[in-house]
Amino acid sequence: MTALFFIDALDGDGGLAFASTRGADLLAPSLSGQSRSWRIAAPDFQPEPVGSRAIGLAAATRSFQLGFSLDGESEVGFPTLDALVEFVRRLYLSGGGGDGAAGLGPTPPAGPEGAPPADIEPTTLSEGESDIQNNLARFGELYQARIADLERQGGVQSGAISAAMTFEASWHRDVSELGHEAGLLLEVALLHVAKVLVKTEPPFARRDRANWSQSVGALDAVRRRLGQDNPFEDLSDSSPGPWLKFPMGYGGNQDALDLLSALPIGGFVQMSRAAPNAYHRESWRSVADLFFGCLANPSLLSDCRHPVDRQAIFVLAGILIYDGGRGAYAVLGGTDASLSLGFLMRDVMAWFADQMPTHAFAAPLEDLIQQQGRVTP
């Protein structure tokens, strides 16, 4: 019988786990030489051998969850260590890459207590208008197809998506045209955030004025670094406000994740395609939340009522995180903006492919991953 891999202790929010090869009896003593154990940790999720399962069991006496099961009784066994690692990684991403909402940076502005996110109008771009959108949607479709395969097989916990995240042949084409498409999506994303900020602008006397101001400054920093125009100038029904008075250097030294965590998103972009009402939605509050949720569950890039806005926001976040990870943000203004953005977007899409799920899981496990970052009615 092939040995299975089990979780001894788990901290999903922290991206931490201890795992071992053993029977499905968490507390049974392991005979020397018959069990191997590993520690798994964000951000690289490379399994690190440990000398004894006792280390994982000791972690469960502190902040870790002891073992992992869906029903509180039967442990979930993974066919390979890679599958187990991928489950921990996606659980971490779906929760926003840390404790709490995104676990990163400042809190974006919120409306009145208990109210849904601000209602704003969706974009006028068409679904699937560009190769960027088509490829992002394809990621989700391949991922969903693999889950359906597992369901038909019955009883199979996971399966690799070895070649699922590859590009279509039409992807490699004119780079300047690719940059133009990316520019349109960036315009959609920045205008989306600007609309939310206009909608949620608090009175100067309110306590959350500082959070709102920080979000406006973050948006200004993002649009300048990407060579985009001021999105507030496109809002004809809004009067000039404090957002036009921020110094040009605001936010210049902020981390990309801090910037994205300060940018709020509208309520409609969180709604599922089959949502029965406006309150059945994702729990995302910021651009960073949306990015990590879709990275862990790529079907969310198309399984929604307004995929264009969701995909545009995902692209915005991906560009900033990818380019920031190389040490400096791209400044894409000037006469060659489309060409520069095209080369950057091609690299970002390749990076997306590497970050997407490498394994699909049985429906109960997939549901658990999605629930890590979701609020239902």
Beta strands, then each sheet from edge to edge (+ up, - down):
strand 1: 4-11
strand 2: 16-22
strand 3: 37-41
strand 4: 48-50
strand 5: 65-66
strand 6: 77-78
strand 7: 158-160
strand 8: 281-282
strand 9: 359-361
strand 10: 374-375
sheet 1: 4+ 3- 2+ 1- 5+
sheet 2: 4+ 3- 2+ 1- 6+
sheet 3: 7+ 9-
sheet 4: 8+ 10-
end
